[in-house]
Amino acid sequence: MKYQIAMDSSANLLSMEGVPFASVPLKIVTDQREFVDEPGLNLDAMLEYLAAYKGRSGTSCPNVGDWLAAFGGADRVFAVTITSALSGCCNAALQARDVYEEEHPGRRVCVLDSLSTGPEMALIAEKLRELIGSGKDFDTIETEIRAYMTHTHLMFTLESLNNMARNGRVSPLIAKACGLLGIRILGQASTEGTLQPLHKCRGEAKALKKLVEEMKKAGYRGGRVRVVHCKNPQAAEELAAQLREEFPDCDLTVGSTTALCSFYAERGGILVGFEDC
């Protein structure tokens, strides 16, 4: 029985060891250029271009054909998508599932709406790899991964909201005020999969301290935590140090955002996925 994990690229995972895996690229588009979230993309060049660009910019999700290709001919597929509250990616994956199962009787696809993005999706991928490796059957894995997803969270702190404003996620006035006043937004992915602001923090140090406080309020007790940053390794390592000080045995890694999360987080942004169990 061949298994496959397929995830859109907002997970910041372009590959994964130990399990058949495919990353389905999203795109960042402007009126003049297109950036595909895949290996080889010059992220610095993309960020510099977008910072100087004054026109419209947005994102484009994979189509049905992209998802079908990512299923890789497997007998059992788990497809994980960015939150359906912000993208049509999940809907495309569901359509691809229907086509795939109709064209290949006996094969099965489970589509998981992460209601999140970034490092929370990475946690889901890691758990799927663990469950597949355990030899459990498809239905058991689906039941257990859906239960696991009720115990994962995403929080973030952002230095700039310019791209959020251009996409209608926040008010342009709020984005401008935050930039002028040096305010960082601290927020989370809500249970409905929307981006929910929690605090406005003046300065990075206060934002990181408050982030740790909010993680503990949400139930973090030292389990898996995945930190990713957009061109801000010092802040990511400082956050990691604070978490390790309180939870010395925590399972923590620090990584970087790829194109999609970099577009929304922008330079300086920090995203954290963690378990409450």
Solvent accessible surface area in square Angstrom, and as a share of the most:
residue,aa,sasa,rsa
1,M,157,0.70
2,K,97,0.41
3,Y,30,0.11
4,Q,15,0.07
5,I,0,0.00
6,A,0,0.00
7,M,0,0.00
8,D,0,0.00
9,S,0,0.00
10,S,0,0.00
11,A,1,0.01
12,N,20,0.10
13,L,42,0.21
14,L,54,0.27
15,S,87,0.56
16,M,26,0.12
17,E,150,0.67
18,G,78,0.75
19,V,18,0.10
20,P,63,0.39
21,F,35,0.15
22,A,22,0.17
23,S,30,0.19
24,V,2,0.01
25,P,40,0.25
26,L,3,0.02
27,K,71,0.30
28,I,0,0.00
29,V,44,0.25
30,T,19,0.11
31,D,92,0.48
32,Q,137,0.61
33,R,117,0.43
34,E,96,0.43
35,F,8,0.03
36,V,38,0.22
37,D,2,0.01
38,E,81,0.36
39,P,100,0.63
40,G,84,0.81
41,L,53,0.26
42,N,95,0.49
43,L,30,0.15
44,D,61,0.32
45,A,43,0.33
46,M,0,0.00
47,L,11,0.05
48,E,108,0.49
49,Y,45,0.17
50,L,5,0.02
51,A,80,0.62
52,A,73,0.56
53,Y,23,0.09
54,K,171,0.72
55,G,33,0.32
56,R,182,0.66
57,S,12,0.08
58,G,12,0.12
59,T,49,0.28
60,S,43,0.28
61,C,51,0.30
62,P,3,0.02
63,N,91,0.47
64,V,40,0.23
65,G,42,0.41
66,D,56,0.29
67,W,0,0.00
68,L,51,0.25
69,A,82,0.64
70,A,9,0.07
71,F,0,0.00
72,G,37,0.35
73,G,39,0.38
74,A,0,0.00
75,D,43,0.22
76,R,38,0.14
77,V,0,0.00
78,F,0,0.00
79,A,0,0.00
80,V,0,0.00
81,T,0,0.00
82,I,10,0.05
83,T,2,0.01
84,S,56,0.36
85,A,49,0.38
86,L,46,0.23
87,S,27,0.18
88,G,40,0.38
89,C,0,0.00
90,C,10,0.06
91,N,86,0.44
92,A,10,0.08
93,A,0,0.00
94,L,59,0.29
95,Q,84,0.37
96,A,0,0.00
97,R,73,0.27
98,D,77,0.40
99,V,53,0.31
100,Y,9,0.03
101,E,56,0.25
102,E,143,0.64
103,E,112,0.50
104,H,62,0.28
105,P,118,0.74
106,G,63,0.60
107,R,71,0.26
108,R,90,0.33
109,V,8,0.05
110,C,6,0.04
111,V,11,0.06
112,L,0,0.00
113,D,35,0.18
114,S,6,0.04
115,L,71,0.35
116,S,2,0.02
117,T,17,0.10
118,G,0,0.00
119,P,1,0.01
120,E,11,0.05
121,M,0,0.00
122,A,10,0.08
123,L,0,0.00
124,I,1,0.00
125,A,0,0.00
126,E,29,0.13
127,K,42,0.18
128,L,0,0.00
129,R,83,0.30
130,E,80,0.36
131,L,7,0.03
132,I,27,0.14
133,G,69,0.66
134,S,66,0.43
135,G,68,0.66
136,K,77,0.32
137,D,84,0.44
138,F,11,0.04
139,D,75,0.39
140,T,46,0.27
141,I,0,0.00
142,E,43,0.19
143,T,94,0.54
144,E,58,0.26
145,I,0,0.00
146,R,105,0.38
147,A,56,0.43
148,Y,18,0.07
149,M,35,0.16
150,T,99,0.58
151,H,81,0.36
152,T,9,0.05
153,H,50,0.22
154,L,3,0.01
155,M,3,0.01
156,F,13,0.06
157,T,0,0.00
158,L,5,0.03
159,E,87,0.39
160,S,24,0.16
161,L,8,0.04
162,N,77,0.39
163,N,6,0.03
164,M,10,0.05
165,A,16,0.12
166,R,87,0.32
167,N,39,0.20
168,G,66,0.63
169,R,90,0.33
170,V,45,0.26
171,S,43,0.28
172,P,92,0.58
173,L,142,0.71
174,I,76,0.39
175,A,6,0.05
176,K,133,0.56
177,A,41,0.32
178,C,5,0.03
179,G,55,0.53
180,L,136,0.67
181,L,90,0.45
182,G,45,0.43
183,I,25,0.13
184,R,7,0.03
185,I,15,0.08
186,L,0,0.00
187,G,0,0.00
188,Q,43,0.19
189,A,19,0.15
190,S,15,0.10
191,T,118,0.69
192,E,118,0.53
193,G,1,0.01
194,T,61,0.35
195,L,54,0.27
196,Q,74,0.33
197,P,96,0.60
198,L,54,0.27
199,H,61,0.27
200,K,136,0.58
201,C,11,0.07
202,R,144,0.52
203,G,30,0.29
204,E,64,0.29
205,A,78,0.61
206,K,134,0.57
207,A,0,0.00
208,L,3,0.02
209,K,130,0.55
210,K,61,0.26
211,L,0,0.00
212,V,6,0.04
213,E,58,0.26
214,E,18,0.08
215,M,0,0.00
216,K,66,0.28
217,K,153,0.65
218,A,31,0.24
219,G,15,0.15
220,Y,0,0.00
221,R,158,0.58
222,G,19,0.18
223,G,19,0.18
224,R,54,0.20
225,V,0,0.00
226,R,21,0.08
227,V,1,0.00
228,V,16,0.09
229,H,18,0.08
230,C,1,0.01
231,K,81,0.34
232,N,19,0.10
233,P,75,0.47
234,Q,156,0.69
235,A,2,0.01
236,A,0,0.00
237,E,90,0.40
238,E,82,0.37
239,L,0,0.00
240,A,0,0.00
241,A,53,0.41
242,Q,42,0.19
243,L,0,0.00
244,R,106,0.39
245,E,144,0.65
246,E,88,0.39
247,F,34,0.14
248,P,108,0.68
249,D,138,0.71
250,C,17,0.10
251,D,67,0.35
252,L,18,0.09
253,T,68,0.39
254,V,47,0.27
255,G,28,0.27
256,S,67,0.43
257,T,4,0.03
258,T,26,0.15
259,A,1,0.01
260,L,4,0.02
261,C,5,0.03
262,S,0,0.00
263,F,0,0.00
264,Y,32,0.12
265,A,4,0.03
266,E,21,0.09
267,R,101,0.37
268,G,6,0.06
269,G,0,0.00
270,I,0,0.00
271,L,11,0.06
272,V,0,0.00
273,G,0,0.00
274,F,0,0.00
275,E,15,0.07
276,D,37,0.19
277,C,88,0.53
